Amino acid sequence: MHNLVKNIKIDDFDYILPDTKIAKHPVNERDHSKLLLWDSEECHTHVFYEIPELLSADDHLVCNNTRVIRARLRFPKPTGASIEIFCLEPHNPSDYAVSFQTTSACEWQCLVGNSKKWKEGPLSLPLGSDGTMLKATRISSTADNMSCIIRFEWDMPDTNFADILMLLGELPIPPYLNRPTEESDQTSYQTVYSKIKGSVAAPTAGLHFTEEVLSRISSRCSGISEITLHVGAGTFQPVKSANIGGHPMHKETISVTRHTIENIILHLGHIVAVGTTSVRTIESLYYIGCQLLADNSERDIMVGQWEPYESEHTVDAKDALQAVIDYLDIHGMTELNAETRIIIVPSFRFRIVSKLITNFHQPKSTLLLLISAFVGLENWRKIYDYALDNDFRFLSYGDSSLLYPDKSTNK
């Protein structure tokens, strides 16, 4: 199974996406976007605010409460050139919350734009009219030479790194929008339930929800739980290899509370994931549970890219999730913090997610492979052809879909 999965051809997941189908801005009212319902057999067109009535009373939603940070900093050079530093994830301290609270210095893994213009020495950016500066120093390159470790330093009383980003940073909207960030993006590119700072891209399936829609779902269904997965720049990384086996999946940090895991156990068979980030987090919990059943000592927890395909996993989903709760209890923790590189492609067996709310994704992307794994190899193209033929808007600011799983493969 492992080698068969790695030989999946990315060209089989291509389709023509005209630029006119890519939404450059959201609709005026979040919940007035279009909603495609795939009921495992055919497509139907709805409006997103109808989604509470399209869910069942037993359904339990799981949302990603990450919040997008103003991760892009632009440092001007005396020559007139500009060096763009894109903060990816904290390096020292490596904990997001701790890094944001530092008050004089921290180090981040960053992408550097126009790096050839940055020969040596630190870069500086004015923090205020009193001459205080934010200084950026390139410490080292990462092992793959794709990014750098940058040390940021500042001397401004009562100012932490979160304040620095709010003051000087720019919200990093997706590059395929081909436009600068606008003031409206500060609100529209955040979900209404975003809380935990750390993402450099929004979990866009959640952008359609309003407080009113969430309230109706809470009253009609079995409730809503939250997880945290900080979306990295890897979400925009194209698949450059001919076969999916040549694509290195990016690492993402996940956090799930004991309470959320309890809710997932209680509602197994009726879990509705809001977005692919929620899917990746929820399904990673299963493999974390399998690891802990084999060895529950305190250690760093990581789900490998190919772990779901490397052996036959026979552990029941409830038992795997209970193992995670037991691990938390043994170590006196209320929240699981882990990392995942999981890749979800056709032949993946979904252990926990029963329905999926998601936007329409780019051709030849790992996200499209995830959709195909969920709805079935033959069905993803039916869904996308229907969306293209019926004027659905695509990508981050586009329309949404509510997908049922392929009956033949997700039992």
C-alpha positions in Angstrom: 0.0 0.0 0.0 2.8 2.4 0.9 4.5 2.3 -2.5 1.1 2.4 -4.4 0.3 5.6 -2.5 3.6 7.2 -3.3 3.1 6.5 -7.0 -0.1 8.5 -7.2 0.3 10.9 -10.2 -0.3 14.6 -9.4 -1.4 15.2 -13.0 -4.5 13.1 -12.3 -5.6 15.9 -10.0 -5.4 18.8 -12.5 -8.3 20.9 -13.8 -8.6 24.2 -15.7 -9.2 27.0 -13.2 -9.8 30.3 -15.1 -8.6 33.4 -13.3 -12.2 34.7 -13.5 -13.3 31.9 -11.1 -10.8 33.0 -8.4 -12.5 35.2 -5.8 -10.3 38.3 -5.2 -12.5 39.5 -2.4 -15.2 37.9 -0.2 -18.9 38.4 -0.6 -20.3 41.4 1.3 -21.9 39.2 4.0 -19.9 36.1 5.0 -22.8 33.7 5.2 -24.2 34.8 1.8 -21.6 32.8 -0.1 -22.8 29.9 -2.2 -22.7 26.4 -0.7 -22.4 23.2 -2.7 -23.9 20.1 -1.0 -22.5 16.8 -2.2 -24.6 14.0 -0.6 -22.4 11.2 -1.9 -24.4 10.9 -5.1 -25.1 14.3 -6.6 -24.5 18.0 -6.2 -27.0 20.7 -5.0 -26.7 24.4 -4.8 -27.5 26.3 -1.5 -26.5 29.5 0.3 -24.2 29.1 3.3 -26.6 30.5 5.8 -28.8 27.4 5.1 -26.1 25.1 6.5 -27.7 24.6 10.0 -30.7 23.0 8.2 -28.5 20.8 6.1 -26.8 19.3 9.1 -28.3 16.5 11.3 -29.2 16.9 14.9 -26.4 14.5 15.9 -23.7 16.3 14.0 -20.9 17.9 16.0 -18.7 20.5 14.4 -14.9 20.9 15.0 -13.4 24.2 14.0 -9.8 25.6 13.9 -9.6 28.6 16.2 -6.2 29.8 14.9 -5.8 33.5 14.2 -3.7 34.9 11.3 -0.8 37.1 12.4 0.6 40.1 10.6 3.5 38.0 9.6 5.0 40.1 6.7 7.6 42.7 7.6 9.2 45.0 5.0 12.6 46.5 5.8 13.7 49.4 3.5 17.3 49.6 2.3 19.1 52.9 1.8 19.3 52.0 -1.9 15.5 52.0 -2.2 15.2 48.2 -2.3 13.0 46.5 0.2 13.7 43.2 2.0 10.6 41.3 2.9 10.8 39.0 6.0 7.9 36.6 6.3 7.7 35.1 9.8 6.8 31.4 9.6 7.1 30.0 13.1 8.9 30.8 16.3 12.4 29.2 16.8 13.7 30.6 20.1 11.6 30.5 22.2 9.8 27.9 20.1 6.4 28.2 21.8 4.1 30.6 20.0 2.5 32.1 23.1 5.9 32.6 24.8 7.5 34.1 21.7 4.7 36.6 21.2 5.2 37.7 24.9 8.9 38.3 24.6 9.8 42.0 25.3 13.3 42.5 23.9 14.3 39.7 21.5 13.2 36.5 19.8 14.1 34.3 16.9 11.8 33.1 14.1 12.1 30.8 11.1 11.4 33.2 8.2 11.2 33.4 4.4 13.3 36.3 3.0 12.2 38.0 -0.2 14.7 39.9 -2.3 17.4 38.2 -0.1 20.2 38.9 -2.7 20.0 42.6 -1.7 20.7 41.7 1.9 24.4 41.2 1.9 25.4 41.4 5.6 24.6 43.1 8.9 21.3 43.8 10.5 18.2 45.5 8.9 16.3 48.2 10.8 12.7 49.4 10.8 11.5 52.5 12.8 9.3 51.6 15.7 8.4 55.2 16.6 9.2 58.8 16.2 11.8 58.7 19.1 14.3 56.8 17.0 13.7 53.3 18.5 14.1 50.6 15.9 13.3 47.0 15.3 16.5 45.2 14.3 16.6 42.0 12.2 19.7 39.9 12.0 20.1 36.8 9.9 21.5 34.0 12.1 21.5 31.0 9.9 19.8 29.1 7.1 17.7 26.1 7.7 18.8 22.7 6.5 16.9 22.8 3.3 18.1 26.4 2.6 14.5 27.4 1.9 14.3 29.7 5.0 16.4 31.5 7.6 16.5 31.9 11.3 16.1 35.7 12.0 16.8 37.3 15.3 14.5 40.3 16.1 15.6 42.8 18.7 14.0 46.0 20.0 14.2 48.3 23.0 10.8 49.7 23.6 9.3 49.4 27.1 6.2 47.4 27.6 6.2 46.2 24.0 6.1 42.5 23.2 6.6 40.8 19.8 2.9 40.5 19.3 2.7 44.3 19.6 5.6 44.6 17.1 3.7 42.6 14.5 0.5 44.5 15.1 2.4 47.8 14.7 4.7 47.0 11.7 3.4 43.8 10.2 1.2 43.2 7.2 -1.5 40.5 7.0 -0.3 38.0 4.5 -3.2 37.3 2.2 -2.7 34.5 -0.4 -0.2 35.2 -3.2 -2.6 34.0 -5.9 -4.9 37.0 -5.2 -2.3 39.1 -6.9 -3.2 42.3 -5.0 -1.9 44.1 -1.9 -3.5 43.6 1.5 -6.4 46.0 2.0 -7.8 47.3 5.3 -10.9 45.1 4.8 -8.7 42.0 4.9 -7.9 42.7 8.5 -11.4 41.5 9.4 -12.5 39.4 6.4 -9.4 37.2 6.4 -10.1 36.1 10.0 -12.8 33.7 11.2 -15.3 35.1 13.7 -14.1 32.5 16.2 -10.3 33.0 15.7 -8.5 33.2 19.0 -5.0 31.7 19.1 -2.4 33.8 17.2 0.0 31.8 15.0 -1.2 31.3 11.4 0.3 32.9 8.3 -2.8 31.8 6.3 -6.5 31.6 7.3 -8.3 28.3 7.7 -10.6 29.6 5.0 -13.5 27.1 5.4 -14.4 29.0 8.5 -14.6 32.4 6.9 -18.2 31.8 5.9 -19.5 31.5 9.5 -21.2 34.3 11.3 -22.2 34.4 15.0 -25.8 33.9 13.9 -25.1 30.8 11.9 -23.0 29.4 14.7 -25.8 30.1 17.2 -28.3 28.2 15.0 -25.9 25.3 14.6 -25.4 25.1 18.4 -29.2 25.0 18.9 -30.0 22.5 16.2 -27.0 20.2 16.4 -25.0 18.5 19.1 -22.5 21.3 19.5 -19.2 22.9 18.4 -15.7 22.1 19.5 -12.4 23.8 18.7 -8.9 22.7 17.8 -5.8 24.7 16.9 -3.6 24.1 13.9 -1.4 27.0 13.0 -1.4 27.2 9.2 2.1 27.6 7.7 3.3 28.9 4.4 3.5 25.3 3.3 -0.2 25.4 2.6 0.7 27.3 -0.6 3.6 25.0 -1.5 2.9 23.5 -4.9 3.5 19.8 -5.6 6.5 19.9 -8.0 7.1 16.2 -8.2 5.4 13.9 -10.8 4.3 11.5 -8.1 3.1 12.4 -4.6 5.8 10.3 -3.1 8.3 13.1 -4.1 6.5 15.8 -2.2 7.7 16.6 1.3 4.8 17.5 3.5 5.3 20.5 5.8 5.2 20.3 9.6 2.3 21.9 11.4 1.8 22.5 15.2 -1.5 21.3 16.6 -3.2 21.8 20.0 -6.3 19.9 21.2 -7.8 20.2 24.6 -8.9 17.2 26.7 -12.5 18.6 26.5 -12.5 18.6 22.7 -11.2 15.0 22.6 -13.9 13.9 25.0 -16.5 15.6 22.7 -15.1 13.8 19.6 -15.4 10.4 21.4 -18.9 11.2 22.5 -20.0 12.1 18.9 -18.0 9.6 16.9 -19.8 8.9 13.7 -21.1 12.5 13.5 -18.0 14.6 13.4 -18.1 17.5 10.9 -14.7 19.0 10.2 -14.6 22.6 9.3 -11.8 22.8 6.8 -8.8 20.6 5.8 -6.8 21.9 8.8 -9.4 20.5 11.1 -9.4 17.2 9.2 -5.6 16.9 9.4 -5.7 17.6 13.2 -8.6 15.3 14.0 -7.3 12.4 11.9 -3.8 12.9 13.4 -5.2 12.3 16.8 -5.9 8.7 15.8 -2.3 8.0 15.0 -1.1 9.8 18.1 -3.4 7.5 20.1 -1.9 4.4 18.3 1.6 5.7 19.2 0.7 6.2 22.8 -0.8 2.7 23.1 2.6 1.4 22.1 4.5 3.8 24.3 2.9 6.4 26.6 6.1 7.9 28.1 6.4 11.6 28.1 8.0 12.7 24.8 7.6 14.8 21.7 4.7 13.6 19.6 4.9 13.7 15.8 2.7 12.1 13.1 4.9 11.3 10.1 3.9 12.0 6.6 3.4 8.3 5.6 2.5 6.9 8.9 -1.2 6.1 7.9 0.1 4.0 5.0 3.1 2.2 6.5 1.2 -0.6 8.4 -2.2 -1.9 9.1 -3.7 0.1 11.9 -6.4 -2.1 13.7 -6.9 0.1 16.8 -10.5 1.3 17.2 -10.9 5.1 16.9 -12.5 5.3 20.4 -9.6 3.4 22.0 -7.0 5.6 20.2 -8.7 8.8 21.4 -9.0 7.4 24.9 -5.3 6.6 24.9 -4.7 10.4 24.2 -6.9 11.3 27.2 -5.2 8.8 29.4 -1.8 10.2 28.4 -2.9 13.7 29.3 -4.3 12.5 32.7 -1.1 10.6 33.5 1.1 13.6 32.9 -1.3 16.2 34.5 -2.0 18.0 31.2 -5.3 19.5 29.9 -4.1 20.0 26.4 -2.3 17.9 23.8 0.5 19.7 21.9 2.0 17.8 19.0 3.2 18.1 15.4 1.9 16.5 12.3 3.2 16.0 8.7 0.3 13.8 7.8 -0.6 13.7 4.1 -4.1 12.5 3.2 -4.4 11.1 -0.3 -6.7 8.5 -2.0 -6.7 5.2 -0.1 -6.6 7.0 3.2 -9.1 5.6 5.7 -10.9 8.3 7.6 -11.2 7.1 11.2 -13.0 10.1 12.8 -14.3 12.7 10.3 -17.8 12.0 8.9 -18.5 15.2 6.9 -16.4 18.0 5.7 -17.0 21.7 5.1 -14.4 23.2 2.8 -13.7 25.7 0.0 -12.6 24.8 -3.5 -8.9 24.2 -3.9 -6.1 24.7 -6.4 -5.4 22.2 -9.1 -2.6 19.7 -8.4 -2.6 20.5 -4.7 -2.3 18.3 -1.6 -5.7 19.8 -0.5 -7.3 18.5 -3.6 -5.9 15.1 -3.0 -7.4 15.2 0.5 -10.8 16.0 -1.0 -10.5 13.2 -3.4 -9.6 10.8 -0.6 -12.8 11.9 1.2 -15.4 11.9 -1.6 -13.8 9.3 -3.9 -11.5 9.3 -6.9 -14.3 9.6 -9.4 -16.4 12.1 -7.4 -14.0 15.0 -6.8 -14.1 15.8 -10.5 -17.9 15.7 -10.6 -18.0 18.2 -7.8 -15.5 20.5 -9.3 -17.1 20.4 -12.7 -20.4 21.2 -11.1 -18.9 24.1 -9.2 -17.2 25.5 -12.4 -20.4 25.1 -14.4 -22.6 26.8 -11.8 -20.6 29.9 -11.1 -19.1 29.0 -7.8 -16.1 31.1 -6.7 -12.8 29.4 -5.9 -10.0 29.4 -3.4 -9.6 31.4 -0.1 -12.3 34.0 -0.6 -14.5 31.8 -2.7 -17.6 29.7 -1.9 -18.0 26.7 0.3 -19.1 23.0 0.1 -20.5 20.5 2.5 -19.2 17.1 1.5 -20.4 13.6 2.5 -17.8 10.8 2.3 -17.5 8.2 -0.4 -19.7 5.4 0.7 -17.5 2.7 -0.7 -14.2 3.7 1.0 -15.0 5.4 4.2 -16.9 2.9 6.3 
